[in-house]
Every structure is written in structure tokens, then in C-alpha cells.
Amino acid sequence: MTRKLLFEILGGFLGLIIGAIVGGYLGLILGGSLLGSFDIYEHTGLEGYEIATYIGAIIGAAVMAIVGVKVTLKIIKRRNP
């Protein structure tokens, strides 16, 4: 495995973890604020803030995994001209 590929995997993995945590937190804040008044529990069995947390974590993880790989590639290119 080349060193570049190893750094890409590491950057993607770190982006995935950070994105899931930050996205879940933002989903919890927004879901608790905006979806608290709806009666979503009666239809889905989940509270609104839970749904927003899960969706925020999934979207955040997907986006930040891609961003993590791109940032890692920029760092590698800057160090190895």
C-alpha cells in the first residue's frame, strides 16, 4: 500500500468520525429546536430530535469523509512538490 493511499484512508476515516459527531450534534440541536412541537412520534415511533440526529450524523459523515480525503491530498501535494 502506498503512503499516499494510506494517508487518504486515514483522512477519510477521521473525516467520517468528526462528521458523524458534529452532524449528529447539529441535528440534535436543530431537531430539538424545530421538530419538538410536531407529533412525529405517533407516526414513526421516534421523536423528532432523534430522527434529526440520525440524519445529521449520516449526512455529516458522508460529507466530511470526502472533505477529509481532499484536505489530505492537498497537504500531501504541498509537502511533496
Stockholm file with secondary structure:
# STOCKHOLM 1.0

chainA/1-81         MTRKLLFEILGGFLGLIIGAIVGGYLGLILGGSLLGSFDIYEHTGLEGYEIATYIGAIIGAAVMAIVGVKVTLKIIKRRNP
#=GR chainA/1-81 SS CCHHHHHHHHHHHHHHHHHHHHHHHHHHHHHHHHSTTSCCHHHHSSCHHHHHHHHHHHHHHHHHHHHHHHHHHHHHHHHCC
#=GC SS_cons        CCHHHHHHHHHHHHHHHHHHHHHHHHHHHHHHHHSTTSCCHHHHSSCHHHHHHHHHHHHHHHHHHHHHHHHHHHHHHHHCC
//
